[in-house]
Amino acid sequence: MSITIAVPKETASGERRVALVPSVLKSLDKLGVDVRIQRGAGEAAGFTDDQYEGVTWADKANDLYDGADVILRVQPPSVEEAGKLPEGSIVMGFMTPHEGDSRIRNLCKRKVTSFALELVPRITRAQGIDALSSQANLGGYKCALLAAHLSPKLFPMLTTAAGTVRPARVVVIGAGVAGLQAIATAKRLGAIVEAYDVRSATKEQVESLGGKFIDTGVSAEGEGGYARELTDEEKAKQAEVLAQHIAQADAVVTTAAIPGRPAPKLIDKATVERMKPGAVIVDMAAETGGNCELTEAGKDVEHGGVIIAGPKNIPSMAATHASEMYARNLRNLLDLLIKDGELHLDWDDQVIAESCLTHEGDVRHAPTRERMEGDK
């Protein structure tokens, strides 16, 4: 009997992405699987039902999950959905392992094996599965465009019969995948771009994109490609230097994040009040508390003539390409799980072992397990 893969229509508010797109569906033939999709699953991302050829359709979630072996998702299932997944099935997607304990307990009760794409190790072999990076790339692009849209100034220098328009000054904070894309996009739009990251190793990458690296004298190289948390003294020194550059900027894009923790506060109220009227801050970390003290997730806040935008679910703004990239991430993970038409979980494989959140009623991800045991 072949493996049945189920793809639901996302129900989270504002989510337009889908976990499987027609182009990736065609490549699943090589794995020898059957695919079942909920009607309308891809419509918000620009993929109509008739583009998915050779699949079985389900009108309701209950019909979709009946007998499913593997479930592909974008957002994690709700608490209720997690309690209704087929017992012993596999679910793959963003699982927000640092929160949602009730959902995780329900996954354990159903003995669901869940793979959280947030936990995929940042190693060379796993780059094709790294959904955080693929989606952050789109996020950085969209944030740069949003900054240009909200700014009352033009980003490029223009020489016209009415005089010359000077280019805007853009500061990008955080030079990870999202930050580097924001730098590249702002630069392509013609802005003068400065960028900062606590990891000094990113200086060369920033400069290769045409940006100027802001040196604060603070370095925080961390494990796995992430930055470590700074000491209070380092934070103060960093903030002092950054505040000077931010005060002169026409637009600021912040992308700094620490996995599993609230976003670091890098721009306080006093710094915002030093900025020029008409300046813009686009806070990509709004959903985890924001890099700016005044950020409100899902809102544009005006303070002293400065606009602070806190967009939510930014990759969903580019749902078509975001879905295509995400679906390829899932497809590459499936390659590790399906061998000769059968499911095979190789716990000696670093990618499988480290990305697994729950399995056979247990929480395998140690930080999540320790947190949940501590909350009892």
FIPATI-865207 format. One record per residue (C-alpha): residue in three letters; residue number from 1; x, y, z. Coordinates in steps of 0.05 Angstrom, whole numbers, plus 5000, padded with zeros to 4 digits. Example, Ala and Ser with C-alpha at 12.3 -4.5 7.8 and 13.67 -1.06 7.14 Angstrom:
# residues 2
['ALA' 1 [5246 4910 5156]],
['SER' 2 [5273 4979 5143]],
END
This chain:
# residues 376
['MET' 1 [5000 5000 5000]],
['SER' 2 [5029 5068 4980]],
['ILE' 3 [5040 5126 5027]],
['THR' 4 [4984 5178 5029]],
['ILE' 5 [5006 5251 5035]],
['ALA' 6 [4952 5301 5056]],
['VAL' 7 [4954 5376 5046]],
['PRO' 8 [4902 5418 5084]],
['LYS' 9 [4878 5488 5069]],
['GLU' 10 [4912 5534 5118]],
['THR' 11 [4864 5563 5170]],
['ALA' 12 [4909 5612 5208]],
['SER' 13 [4887 5684 5201]],
['GLY' 14 [4922 5719 5144]],
['GLU' 15 [4959 5657 5119]],
['ARG' 16 [4958 5654 5043]],
['ARG' 17 [5013 5602 5031]],
['VAL' 18 [5003 5529 5015]],
['ALA' 19 [5049 5471 5032]],
['LEU' 20 [5048 5439 4963]],
['VAL' 21 [5049 5473 4894]],
['PRO' 22 [5035 5440 4826]],
['SER' 23 [5108 5441 4803]],
['VAL' 24 [5131 5404 4865]],
['LEU' 25 [5071 5357 4861]],
['LYS' 26 [5098 5329 4796]],
['SER' 27 [5164 5310 4829]],
['LEU' 28 [5129 5269 4882]],
['ASP' 29 [5115 5215 4830]],
['LYS' 30 [5186 5191 4840]],
['LEU' 31 [5171 5176 4913]],
['GLY' 32 [5112 5131 4895]],
['VAL' 33 [5061 5167 4939]],
['ASP' 34 [4987 5184 4934]],
['VAL' 35 [4969 5257 4946]],
['ARG' 36 [4904 5282 4976]],
['ILE' 37 [4890 5357 4979]],
['GLN' 38 [4834 5397 5010]],
['ARG' 39 [4796 5437 4958]],
['GLY' 40 [4817 5509 4952]],
['ALA' 41 [4883 5497 4990]],
['GLY' 42 [4925 5535 4939]],
['GLU' 43 [4877 5589 4916]],
['ALA' 44 [4902 5645 4962]],
['ALA' 45 [4973 5632 4936]],
['GLY' 46 [4950 5635 4863]],
['PHE' 47 [4944 5560 4850]],
['THR' 48 [4875 5536 4827]],
['ASP' 49 [4850 5466 4839]],
['ASP' 50 [4853 5448 4766]],
['GLN' 51 [4929 5459 4767]],
['TYR' 52 [4938 5400 4814]],
['GLU' 53 [4934 5340 4768]],
['GLY' 54 [4927 5268 4791]],
['VAL' 55 [4909 5282 4863]],
['THR' 56 [4850 5259 4906]],
['TRP' 57 [4806 5316 4931]],
['ALA' 58 [4776 5324 5000]],
['ASP' 59 [4721 5375 5016]],
['LYS' 60 [4731 5373 5092]],
['ALA' 61 [4790 5365 5138]],
['ASN' 62 [4761 5301 5168]],
['ASP' 63 [4759 5269 5099]],
['LEU' 64 [4829 5295 5084]],
['TYR' 65 [4861 5264 5146]],
['ASP' 66 [4826 5197 5143]],
['GLY' 67 [4881 5146 5132]],
['ALA' 68 [4934 5198 5117]],
['ASP' 69 [5006 5178 5131]],
['VAL' 70 [5041 5245 5122]],
['ILE' 71 [5011 5315 5130]],
['LEU' 72 [5045 5376 5099]],
['ARG' 73 [5029 5443 5130]],
['VAL' 74 [5053 5515 5132]],
['GLN' 75 [5027 5537 5200]],
['PRO' 76 [5023 5489 5260]],
['PRO' 77 [4956 5454 5272]],
['SER' 78 [4910 5485 5323]],
['VAL' 79 [4901 5450 5390]],
['GLU' 80 [4837 5420 5364]],
['GLU' 81 [4867 5397 5298]],
['ALA' 82 [4927 5366 5334]],
['GLY' 83 [4879 5324 5374]],
['LYS' 84 [4846 5297 5311]],
['LEU' 85 [4906 5279 5268]],
['PRO' 86 [4912 5205 5250]],
['GLU' 87 [4945 5166 5305]],
['GLY' 88 [5017 5150 5287]],
['SER' 89 [5018 5197 5227]],
['ILE' 90 [5074 5246 5209]],
['VAL' 91 [5063 5321 5205]],
['MET' 92 [5114 5369 5175]],
['GLY' 93 [5114 5445 5177]],
['PHE' 94 [5127 5504 5222]],
['MET' 95 [5109 5478 5291]],
['THR' 96 [5129 5537 5337]],
['PRO' 97 [5163 5490 5387]],
['HIS' 98 [5178 5546 5435]],
['GLU' 99 [5103 5556 5450]],
['GLY' 100 [5036 5520 5442]],
['ASP' 101 [5045 5467 5496]],
['SER' 102 [4972 5445 5492]],
['ARG' 103 [4981 5431 5418]],
['ILE' 104 [5045 5393 5431]],
['ARG' 105 [5012 5351 5485]],
['ASN' 106 [4957 5332 5436]],
['LEU' 107 [5008 5311 5385]],
['CYS' 108 [5039 5266 5438]],
['LYS' 109 [4970 5237 5456]],
['ARG' 110 [4959 5219 5384]],
['LYS' 111 [5030 5192 5378]],
['VAL' 112 [5042 5238 5319]],
['THR' 113 [5113 5245 5294]],
['SER' 114 [5121 5320 5281]],
['PHE' 115 [5179 5353 5245]],
['ALA' 116 [5188 5427 5259]],
['LEU' 117 [5223 5463 5203]],
['GLU' 118 [5246 5515 5253]],
['LEU' 119 [5291 5461 5283]],
['VAL' 120 [5326 5440 5218]],
['PRO' 121 [5401 5445 5233]],
['ARG' 122 [5439 5498 5196]],
['ILE' 123 [5488 5452 5162]],
['THR' 124 [5508 5449 5089]],
['ARG' 125 [5470 5385 5075]],
['ALA' 126 [5405 5414 5102]],
['GLN' 127 [5406 5480 5063]],
['GLY' 128 [5352 5454 5015]],
['ILE' 129 [5306 5441 5075]],
['ASP' 130 [5320 5506 5111]],
['ALA' 131 [5251 5539 5107]],
['LEU' 132 [5270 5593 5157]],
['SER' 133 [5321 5618 5107]],
['SER' 134 [5277 5611 5045]],
['GLN' 135 [5220 5650 5078]],
['ALA' 136 [5267 5701 5110]],
['ASN' 137 [5294 5717 5041]],
['LEU' 138 [5225 5738 5018]],
['GLY' 139 [5214 5775 5084]],
['GLY' 140 [5275 5818 5075]],
['TYR' 141 [5255 5835 5004]],
['LYS' 142 [5184 5854 5024]],
['CYS' 143 [5208 5896 5084]],
['ALA' 144 [5253 5938 5039]],
['LEU' 145 [5195 5950 4991]],
['LEU' 146 [5149 5967 5049]],
['ALA' 147 [5200 6018 5075]],
['ALA' 148 [5203 6050 5006]],
['HIS' 149 [5127 6050 5002]],
['LEU' 150 [5117 6083 5070]],
['SER' 151 [5173 6134 5063]],
['PRO' 152 [5153 6203 5038]],
['LYS' 153 [5221 6205 5003]],
['LEU' 154 [5245 6170 4940]],
['PHE' 155 [5300 6119 4950]],
['PRO' 156 [5341 6133 4887]],
['MET' 157 [5377 6197 4867]],
['LEU' 158 [5340 6231 4811]],
['THR' 159 [5367 6287 4767]],
['THR' 160 [5308 6325 4736]],
['ALA' 161 [5293 6392 4704]],
['ALA' 162 [5265 6412 4772]],
['GLY' 163 [5330 6396 4807]],
['THR' 164 [5366 6337 4838]],
['VAL' 165 [5333 6291 4889]],
['ARG' 166 [5383 6263 4938]],
['PRO' 167 [5381 6187 4952]],
['ALA' 168 [5349 6163 5016]],
['ARG' 169 [5393 6136 5072]],
['VAL' 170 [5372 6066 5095]],
['VAL' 171 [5398 6029 5156]],
['VAL' 172 [5387 5953 5159]],
['ILE' 173 [5397 5921 5227]],
['GLY' 174 [5413 5847 5225]],
['ALA' 175 [5453 5817 5167]],
['GLY' 176 [5425 5747 5166]],
['VAL' 177 [5387 5720 5106]],
['ALA' 178 [5331 5771 5113]],
['GLY' 179 [5377 5830 5127]],
['LEU' 180 [5422 5815 5068]],
['GLN' 181 [5362 5812 5021]],
['ALA' 182 [5336 5878 5050]],
['ILE' 183 [5405 5909 5037]],
['ALA' 184 [5407 5883 4966]],
['THR' 185 [5336 5906 4951]],
['ALA' 186 [5345 5976 4981]],
['LYS' 187 [5410 5983 4943]],
['ARG' 188 [5376 5962 4878]],
['LEU' 189 [5324 6016 4892]],
['GLY' 190 [5380 6067 4893]],
['ALA' 191 [5386 6082 4968]],
['ILE' 192 [5450 6093 5007]],
['VAL' 193 [5452 6032 5052]],
['GLU' 194 [5486 6021 5119]],
['ALA' 195 [5479 5956 5158]],
['TYR' 196 [5496 5927 5225]],
['ASP' 197 [5501 5858 5255]],
['VAL' 198 [5531 5835 5321]],
['ARG' 199 [5568 5782 5281]],
['SER' 200 [5629 5817 5253]],
['ALA' 201 [5637 5761 5202]],
['THR' 202 [5579 5791 5163]],
['LYS' 203 [5618 5854 5145]],
['GLU' 204 [5645 5824 5081]],
['GLN' 205 [5575 5801 5060]],
['VAL' 206 [5546 5870 5073]],
['GLU' 207 [5600 5904 5033]],
['SER' 208 [5593 5855 4975]],
['LEU' 209 [5522 5879 4967]],
['GLY' 210 [5543 5952 4965]],
['GLY' 211 [5526 5969 5037]],
['LYS' 212 [5570 6002 5089]],
['PHE' 213 [5581 5962 5152]],
['ILE' 214 [5568 5998 5218]],
['ASP' 215 [5623 5980 5267]],
['THR' 216 [5600 5987 5340]],
['GLY' 217 [5659 5951 5370]],
['VAL' 218 [5613 5895 5395]],
['SER' 219 [5616 5824 5367]],
['ALA' 220 [5570 5767 5387]],
['GLU' 221 [5586 5706 5344]],
['GLY' 222 [5540 5649 5365]],
['GLU' 223 [5529 5576 5348]],
['GLY' 224 [5493 5550 5287]],
['GLY' 225 [5498 5615 5249]],
['TYR' 226 [5458 5654 5301]],
['ALA' 227 [5480 5711 5345]],
['ARG' 228 [5489 5701 5420]],
['GLU' 229 [5453 5745 5470]],
['LEU' 230 [5493 5807 5489]],
['THR' 231 [5512 5829 5559]],
['ASP' 232 [5481 5893 5587]],
['GLU' 233 [5547 5930 5576]],
['GLU' 234 [5551 5907 5504]],
['LYS' 235 [5479 5926 5492]],
['ALA' 236 [5491 5997 5518]],
['LYS' 237 [5553 6006 5474]],
['GLN' 238 [5516 5978 5413]],
['ALA' 239 [5456 6022 5425]],
['GLU' 240 [5497 6085 5431]],
['VAL' 241 [5532 6076 5364]],
['LEU' 242 [5469 6051 5328]],
['ALA' 243 [5428 6109 5353]],
['GLN' 244 [5473 6158 5318]],
['HIS' 245 [5464 6124 5251]],
['ILE' 246 [5389 6112 5261]],
['ALA' 247 [5378 6185 5276]],
['GLN' 248 [5405 6204 5208]],
['ALA' 249 [5367 6150 5169]],
['ASP' 250 [5306 6161 5126]],
['ALA' 251 [5286 6088 5133]],
['VAL' 252 [5306 6032 5180]],
['VAL' 253 [5293 5957 5170]],
['THR' 254 [5304 5914 5231]],
['THR' 255 [5311 5838 5225]],
['ALA' 256 [5346 5817 5290]],
['ALA' 257 [5318 5754 5323]],
['ILE' 258 [5340 5702 5373]],
['PRO' 259 [5306 5634 5363]],
['GLY' 260 [5257 5617 5418]],
['ARG' 261 [5264 5684 5454]],
['PRO' 262 [5233 5753 5449]],
['ALA' 263 [5265 5797 5396]],
['PRO' 264 [5322 5840 5424]],
['LYS' 265 [5303 5913 5435]],
['LEU' 266 [5351 5954 5392]],
['ILE' 267 [5313 6019 5383]],
['ASP' 268 [5285 6053 5444]],
['LYS' 269 [5235 6110 5448]],
['ALA' 270 [5290 6162 5457]],
['THR' 271 [5324 6140 5393]],
['VAL' 272 [5258 6144 5354]],
['GLU' 273 [5250 6215 5380]],
['ARG' 274 [5318 6233 5351]],
['MET' 275 [5296 6211 5282]],
['LYS' 276 [5274 6259 5228]],
['PRO' 277 [5199 6271 5217]],
['GLY' 278 [5178 6227 5158]],
['ALA' 279 [5229 6173 5175]],
['VAL' 280 [5204 6101 5174]],
['ILE' 281 [5220 6039 5215]],
['VAL' 282 [5199 5971 5188]],
['ASP' 283 [5205 5920 5243]],
['MET' 284 [5209 5850 5215]],
['ALA' 285 [5212 5821 5286]],
['ALA' 286 [5144 5850 5305]],
['GLU' 287 [5112 5782 5318]],
['THR' 288 [5164 5764 5371]],
['GLY' 289 [5160 5831 5408]],
['GLY' 290 [5196 5876 5359]],
['ASN' 291 [5265 5906 5355]],
['CYS' 292 [5236 5975 5369]],
['GLU' 293 [5206 5993 5436]],
['LEU' 294 [5146 6025 5402]],
['THR' 295 [5129 5969 5353]],
['GLU' 296 [5059 5940 5354]],
['ALA' 297 [5050 5875 5315]],
['GLY' 298 [5002 5884 5257]],
['LYS' 299 [4999 5959 5262]],
['ASP' 300 [5032 6022 5236]],
['VAL' 301 [5048 6068 5295]],
['GLU' 302 [5063 6142 5287]],
['HIS' 303 [5107 6175 5339]],
['GLY' 304 [5133 6245 5331]],
['GLY' 305 [5127 6242 5256]],
['VAL' 306 [5162 6174 5252]],
['ILE' 307 [5124 6114 5226]],
['ILE' 308 [5139 6047 5259]],
['ALA' 309 [5110 5989 5218]],
['GLY' 310 [5100 5921 5251]],
['PRO' 311 [5081 5874 5194]],
['LYS' 312 [5058 5803 5210]],
['ASN' 313 [5070 5740 5169]],
['ILE' 314 [5112 5777 5117]],
['PRO' 315 [5127 5717 5072]],
['SER' 316 [5052 5708 5062]],
['MET' 317 [5053 5776 5026]],
['ALA' 318 [5090 5740 4970]],
['ALA' 319 [5048 5677 4976]],
['THR' 320 [5062 5649 4907]],
['HIS' 321 [5137 5648 4909]],
['ALA' 322 [5138 5636 4984]],
['SER' 323 [5096 5573 4973]],
['GLU' 324 [5140 5549 4917]],
['MET' 325 [5203 5555 4959]],
['TYR' 326 [5170 5525 5020]],
['ALA' 327 [5142 5466 4981]],
['ARG' 328 [5212 5451 4956]],
['ASN' 329 [5238 5452 5027]],
['LEU' 330 [5186 5400 5047]],
['ARG' 331 [5200 5359 4985]],
['ASN' 332 [5274 5355 5004]],
['LEU' 333 [5256 5333 5074]],
['LEU' 334 [5210 5279 5046]],
['ASP' 335 [5270 5252 5007]],
['LEU' 336 [5302 5235 5074]],
['LEU' 337 [5240 5202 5102]],
['ILE' 338 [5215 5159 5043]],
['LYS' 339 [5259 5103 5017]],
['ASP' 340 [5234 5053 4965]],
['GLY' 341 [5162 5075 4975]],
['GLU' 342 [5164 5065 5050]],
['LEU' 343 [5172 5112 5109]],
['HIS' 344 [5240 5104 5142]],
['LEU' 345 [5261 5147 5201]],
['ASP' 346 [5336 5144 5208]],
['TRP' 347 [5351 5173 5277]],
['ASP' 348 [5425 5172 5261]],
['ASP' 349 [5412 5225 5209]],
['GLN' 350 [5426 5293 5241]],
['VAL' 351 [5372 5328 5201]],
['ILE' 352 [5317 5279 5221]],
['ALA' 353 [5339 5273 5293]],
['GLU' 354 [5346 5348 5307]],
['SER' 355 [5283 5371 5269]],
['CYS' 356 [5237 5321 5303]],
['LEU' 357 [5193 5353 5356]],
['THR' 358 [5149 5294 5378]],
['HIS' 359 [5151 5219 5365]],
['GLU' 360 [5111 5160 5394]],
['GLY' 361 [5082 5201 5450]],
['ASP' 362 [5147 5235 5472]],
['VAL' 363 [5175 5305 5462]],
['ARG' 364 [5242 5292 5429]],
['HIS' 365 [5265 5365 5425]],
['ALA' 366 [5302 5373 5491]],
['PRO' 367 [5290 5449 5504]],
['THR' 368 [5216 5440 5491]],
['ARG' 369 [5212 5378 5535]],
['GLU' 370 [5249 5413 5592]],
['ARG' 371 [5205 5475 5587]],
['MET' 372 [5141 5433 5588]],
['GLU' 373 [5165 5391 5647]],
['GLY' 374 [5183 5455 5684]],
['ASP' 375 [5112 5483 5673]],
['LYS' 376 [5078 5423 5705]],
END
